[in-house]
Amino acid sequence: MALSAGDAAPDFTKKDQNGDELTLSTLLQDAPVLLVFVPFAFTGVCQGELCAIRDDYSEFTEKGVRVVALSCDPGPSQKQWAEEQGYPFSMVPDFWPHGEISRSFGIFNEDLGCAMRGSFLVGQDGTVIDSFESGGLGEAREASRYEEALAKL
């Protein structure tokens, strides 16, 4: 079961697409963090969702929120994808151990070997402020849910 509001967000340390080490608890010292899990790099629905965040990025930065996208793809794939699409946020590979972070957030699909589409807004105290998922693997999250989540800050 996916984490929900009030749950403690599991801490993790991983290198992002640029090789910079990111630790959730360290990021939270400076700002709330929005974790956006997507199933696969270079796929239509995933790319559309992340491009929408890119295009409305000021909506997040004006609220002081750091956005981190995660998928089970390896770092080099995420790096190329981020460069091609101009994503201004960190991309974290949940590649090895495979799905470790998405499992800890309760959104790993064992049958497909990928994260489901889940978003978690984590407050600076380390608790989930809001969380939501799409209706299925091929279905994008509603953009309005990000606005609703940010309004809870």
C-alpha positions in Angstrom: 0.0 0.0 0.0 1.3 3.5 -0.9 2.2 5.9 1.8 -0.3 8.6 2.6 -0.5 11.9 4.4 0.9 11.7 7.9 3.2 8.8 7.1 6.9 9.1 7.6 8.8 9.3 4.3 11.5 6.6 4.1 15.0 8.2 3.8 17.2 7.3 0.9 20.6 8.2 -0.5 21.2 7.8 -4.3 23.1 9.6 -7.0 21.1 11.7 -9.4 21.5 11.8 -13.2 24.6 13.9 -12.8 26.3 11.7 -10.2 25.5 14.1 -7.3 24.6 12.3 -4.1 21.1 13.1 -2.9 19.8 12.2 0.5 16.1 12.9 1.2 16.6 14.0 4.8 19.3 16.4 3.7 17.2 17.9 1.0 14.4 18.4 3.5 16.6 20.6 5.6 16.3 23.3 3.0 12.8 22.8 1.5 9.8 20.5 1.1 10.4 17.8 -1.5 8.0 16.6 -4.2 8.9 13.0 -5.2 7.5 12.1 -8.6 7.7 8.4 -9.5 7.4 7.5 -13.2 7.5 3.9 -14.6 9.9 4.3 -17.5 12.2 6.9 -19.2 11.5 7.9 -22.8 7.8 6.8 -22.8 5.0 9.0 -23.9 2.9 9.4 -20.7 6.0 9.7 -18.4 7.5 12.3 -20.7 4.3 14.2 -20.9 3.9 14.3 -17.1 7.5 15.5 -16.5 7.3 18.0 -19.4 4.2 19.5 -17.7 6.1 19.9 -14.5 9.0 21.4 -16.4 6.7 23.9 -18.2 5.1 24.9 -14.9 8.2 24.7 -12.8 7.8 28.1 -11.3 4.6 26.8 -9.6 6.9 24.6 -7.5 9.8 26.9 -7.0 7.6 29.8 -5.9 6.4 27.6 -3.0 10.0 26.6 -2.2 9.5 23.0 -3.2 12.3 20.9 -4.6 11.2 18.4 -7.3 12.9 15.0 -7.7 11.7 12.6 -10.4 12.4 8.8 -9.9 12.2 5.8 -12.1 13.8 2.3 -12.2 15.9 3.3 -15.2 19.7 3.4 -14.9 21.4 6.8 -14.4 22.8 7.2 -17.9 19.3 6.8 -19.4 17.9 9.4 -17.0 20.8 11.8 -17.8 20.2 11.6 -21.5 16.4 11.9 -21.0 16.8 15.0 -18.7 19.2 16.6 -21.2 17.0 16.0 -24.2 13.9 17.4 -22.5 15.5 20.1 -20.4 14.3 18.9 -17.1 15.4 21.4 -14.4 14.9 19.0 -11.6 17.0 16.0 -10.3 16.3 12.6 -11.7 17.1 9.7 -9.4 17.6 6.2 -10.7 15.9 3.6 -8.5 17.8 1.0 -10.6 19.8 -0.9 -8.1 18.8 -2.4 -5.8 16.0 -2.5 -8.3 13.0 -0.6 -7.1 14.3 -0.1 -3.6 12.9 3.4 -3.2 9.6 2.8 -4.9 9.1 -0.3 -2.8 9.7 1.7 0.4 7.0 4.2 -0.8 4.6 1.3 -1.6 4.3 1.9 -5.3 6.5 -0.8 -6.9 4.8 -3.0 -9.4 6.3 -6.5 -8.9 4.8 -7.9 -12.1 6.1 -5.2 -14.4 9.3 -4.4 -12.4 8.7 -0.6 -12.3 7.3 2.1 -10.2 3.7 3.1 -10.6 2.8 6.8 -11.1 2.9 8.1 -7.6 3.6 11.6 -6.2 4.6 12.4 -2.6 4.9 15.9 -1.2 7.2 15.5 1.8 7.3 18.3 4.5 10.6 19.4 6.1 9.7 17.3 9.1 9.9 14.2 7.0 6.2 13.4 6.9 4.1 13.0 3.8 1.9 16.1 3.4 0.0 14.7 0.4 0.2 11.7 -2.0 -1.6 10.6 -5.1 -1.4 8.1 -7.9 -2.8 7.9 -11.4 -5.5 5.4 -12.2 -3.1 3.1 -14.0 0.2 2.6 -15.7 -0.9 4.2 -19.0 -2.8 7.1 -17.3 -1.3 10.4 -16.4 -1.8 12.1 -13.0 -4.1 15.0 -13.0 -2.1 18.3 -13.1 -4.6 19.8 -10.7 -3.5 17.4 -8.0 -0.1 19.2 -7.8 -1.9 22.5 -7.2 -4.0 20.8 -4.4 -0.9 19.3 -2.8 1.0 22.6 -2.9 -1.9 24.4 -1.3 -1.4 22.2 1.8 2.0 23.7 2.5 
